[in-house]
Amino acid sequence: MARGRRPEETVGLRQLVIDAWSWLNYKPVMAEAGRPGSRAFPELAKTWVPPHELRRLAAYKVLASYDNNQAGQLAAAGGDASALERREPGDAAKLVDTALGYLLGSEQTITVEGADHAAEETPQPGAVEAAAVQDRLRKWADKELLTFRIQQAERAAVLLGDSVMVLAWNPAKQRPTLRVYDPGFFFPQWGDEDEDFPSRVHLAWELPADDEAGLKARVRRVTYELGPIAEGVGGEDVEGGGSTAEIRTYPWEPGRASNVTCYLTDAEWLLEDLKNGETLDQLPMDKAAYRVRPDGTELNRLDLMIDFVPVVHIANTIPDGGEPWGRSILARVLQALDELAATDSDSSAASATTGTPIIGLAGARLPVDRATGKPQELQVKAGAVWQLGETGRMDALDTSPQLAELRARVDHLLERIAANSRVTAAGLGTLDATEVPSGYALKLALGPLDALVGMMRLAREHKYRLLFKMVQRLYQAGRGEGWSSGETLPARLAWAPHTPTDRAAVLEEVVTAYGAGVLSLETAVTMLLEAGYPIKDASQEVARIRAKAEEEAAARVEEAASRRREPDGEGDREMSEGVTEQETGRASGSVGG
């Protein structure tokens, strides 16, 4: 049984498939996945596509069609000709973009544990090193446009349920580069001993033929694979137990030897050279054309000098047990979106008959076309005059009640979609603000959205920690400037609040608590940062606050000393004269004595 798929249960003569994409079983077009001659999924009939991946790839295409208002076209390609009349005003894309906005918040910040204490008078052990790593990671993020990459990856994850980010060391730039891939290109190969991460990963996609360049249709496969260190690639021979093994000491684990490394293979195959049964993991290596790096190195099991696969798979939700794949924000409400599109189509048809009603005439004198001698057709338009006989009558079909009912059903479906997706009506912006009696009531209305965002961020917490760990280790492996050997420090991605906060209330709370001495300055600044105040770096803000306080204290001491040296005012002058007289008297007394 393939990983990520539950057993099929037989019901009568049909099979009920229960897996990560069971919510799409109601669509007849899903039965077209992998079928030869399919108009809906022609790309899935290729011989190199693994059979157990067909449902996942088909699900991605169905979801993408909803995002691009093409679900009707996809259904028509599957045999439903009436689906071409389907109206899709963009409700699916709005739901995806709204959920994405709440997930990301206003900004994302890289933080390293302990870095906020580096500005203290007596920093905690390791705080200075943590602040330095945090600064270097943030500089890397600026150079690699991390915020932009996160937007790319997270929109795919929210829409499709999955996204993929790949790191690679760039010798020319002397830093790790980050690239986002379509999850439809991602094919992990799970082994029997792989629990959390696959030891082999394929990134594969088809390249179309280019007649002008003389290129035939081909498939490209990029493979990352963990394996024993080959002889003569930088390892050390260690004899033990009657055998010789190649080992290596990695800079992030100075005291531990490892015999594992990651190999990169990048090759292409002509589609015409592939036979049935030669799927992605069984492509004939004797027919492969390996790609070459700019420096002339052939990418055939190239040793990357790292002991991990630099690929991060992001799931939109916390996967079920045994499932590596996430679930789209549209998954649970896809049928409601279909009903909404159908109702909107009916509403459009009803509005046409309401705006231009169907009229029945009796006893009308129809004008005659002089050329043909036949009666002309009457048109319903402004300024039209019809002549009726003495017994003439005109009846109009009133469809406005049906139109009002359809519009009410549209509102009902939108409420169901908002509730079942947990984005809520308040989150979608369809809730009338005048209907909210208090801020507490609004907080309760946003409760499901808070839980949704919390779950989505929790599903990503470990993945971004893993990403920043890989970035540090690639810097260490590439001997980047400022990066030395040693243990990798834990770094995470901090998200801004997803809903507006009462900043004035948070400020009052922080001032009161800090003034009473129950909060440290670091915690107070962190609370202001999470409340949405424009603080870029908590540690730097703490340092600036302390520096300003020291300057003000020094200024007060200097002012007090200046007043003692240069008295000002009548009272100060009299006091100064009295002090002088006392000093003179003491001096004269001592002389007289």
Beta strands, then each sheet from edge to edge (+ up, - down):
strand 1: 9-11
strand 2: 14-16
strand 3: 108-112
strand 4: 162-170
strand 5: 175-181
strand 6: 186-189
strand 7: 200-207
strand 8: 218-228
strand 9: 236-240
strand 10: 243-249
strand 11: 257-258
strand 12: 260-270
strand 13: 289-290
strand 14: 302-303
strand 15: 311-315
strand 16: 359-364
strand 17: 388-396
strand 18: 491-495
sheet 1: 1+ 2-
sheet 2: 3+ 18-
sheet 3: 5+ 4- 15+
sheet 4: 6+ 7- 8+ 12- 13+
sheet 5: 6+ 7- 8+ 12- 14+
sheet 6: 9+ 10- 11+
sheet 7: 16+ 17-
end
